[in-house]
Amino acid sequence: MPEIDDKTRIELEAAAFRRLRDHLQERTDVQNIDLMNLSGFCRNCLSRWYGEAAAEQGIELSKDESREIVYGMPFNEWKAKYQGEASADQQAKFSEAIKAHH
């Protein structure tokens, strides 16, 4: 692996994060529950991690503010436009996935 200085590494990580954020904003057909069931994280997790990273830098972001950064709009607006009702199968898989992560 090539030697990468800290500044460049941070820039690469930031670019990868922005690409993931943008991808999730474009894929409104992918429900958070499906993300959780398959990967163990979702948009809400990503927004929480963003808020925690900001707090470590002394920047206060509310839960709503960090969610808006990840969702690209206020969470309630995204939820009303794109979030569907979770099926019984999705909810069962979610219950199992949560057990596996604790």
N, C-alpha and C positions, 0 to 999 in steps of 0.2 A: 504494500500500500504506500502511495506517495506521502511524503512529509507535508502536512498541511498546518500552517500557522493558525493560532487561535482566532485571529480576526477573520481569516478566510473560512475556517470551520464554522464560526458563528454565522457568517453570511450564507453559507451553504445550508445550514440547519434552518435558518430563517426562510430561505427560499423554498425549502422542502415543506416547511410548515404552511407557508402561503399557498403553495400548490395543493396541499391536502385540504386546507380551508376552502379554497376556491372550488375544488372538486366536490366537496361535500355540499357546498352552496348550489352547485349545478345539479347534483343528483338528488333532487327533492323527492324522487320516487323511492329512494332508499330510506326506510323508516329507522328511527333510533333503536327501536326494539330489535330490529334485524341486525343492526351493527353490534348491539350488545350481545345478542345470541351468538354471533359468529366470531367477534373479535374481543369481546369483553370491555369495549369502550364505545362511546357514542359522541355526538356533538356536544351534549351537556358535559360529559367528562372533559372533552377538549377545552370547553369554555372555562370549566373549573380550574384546570391545569394552567390556563392562560392567566386567570385571576390570581392564582397562587404565585405564579412567576412574577406577576406585577407587584404583588405584596412584598415579595422578597427584595424587590428593588425600591420599596418605599412608595409605590404607586397604589392608591386605593381605587379599585374598580368594583362597582357593585356587581352582583350576580347578573342583573339585567344588562349591564354595560358589557361585561365579558361575553355574555351570550350573543349580544348583537354583533360583536366583532366576529364571532364564529359563524353565526347564522346569516349575517349580511342584512339583517332587518330585526326589528324587535321580535323576541321569541313568541309572544302571543300572536303576532301577525303570521309568523311562519307556521305556528301550530294550527291556526285557523285555515290557512291556505293548503297546507301539505300533510299534516299529521292525520293518518287514518286511525280507525278503531283497531286495536290489536285483536287478532283472532285468538281463539282458545289455544290453538297450537303454538302461536307465538308466545303467549303468556306462560304456557307450560315449559317451553324451552327456556324462557327467561328465568323462571323459578329454578330450573336446573343449573343454568349458567351462573346465577348468583351464588348458589351453593358451592360451585367449583372455584369461585374467586375468593371465598372466605376461609 
